Amino acid sequence: MALLKKQDPDIILLDLNLGDMDGREIITILRRQFDDVPIIVVSTFTEIDTKVNSFELGCDDYLTKPFYKEELLVRMKSLHTRYCHKGSQEQYSAVEEETIGPFCINYHTGQVLKNNCSIDMSNKLFNLLLYFIRNRNRILTKEQLLDRFWQEKENPTENTLVVHIHMLRSLIEEDPSKPDFLITRRGLGYYFKGEKI
């Protein structure tokens, strides 16, 4: 879970029998944060109820141990290809550039354009913007954002996030006090409003 706060995985291999948390709990958490990352469960549990429950929680495939490496690789390739071609769920690691409303994002150079004008921003704000865009039109809670972008040793508070949201809005909005893109849902969180062009 710590790694997921720092990285955007292309695919997740997950065991159910873990030391400090049941793998099915992790599936539930993952599906709240990532709806566009395939999850393959690899487990010694062969019971049909366990398999069905894992699929109901959101895993995409279930492979019983022991298994052949070749079979795992084929399943991974198939799922990755399927997800990469989902029209509404782009994996930006595989795309060099895309346009969302007036914004053009180049994922390789880290350049952000709005109406063809470059926007300079810190690495933290750039990654925050990418996360919002990747999950556009989907509410992200304050807890999700704090967990993902700040480590515990940084002692982040809700005010930390509010300040960064304000800074990001000052860069991307015409009027930060009346945002058109980075919208607040009171009591729930924030979401980025926009469609791919």
PEWO-V58718 format. One record per helix or strand. SS is the DSSP state (a for helix, b for strand). FROM is the first residue (numbers start at 1). LEN is the number of residues. Records with the same first field share a line. If there is no record, write none. Layout:
SS: FROM-LEN ; FROM-LEN
This chain:
a: 2-5 ; 23-11 ; 48-10 ; 69-16 ; 92-3 ; 123-12 ; 142-8 ; 152-3 ; 158-15 ; 176-3
b: 11-4 ; 38-6 ; 61-4 ; 97-4 ; 103-4 ; 111-4 ; 117-3 ; 140-1 ; 182-4 ; 189-4 ; 196-1
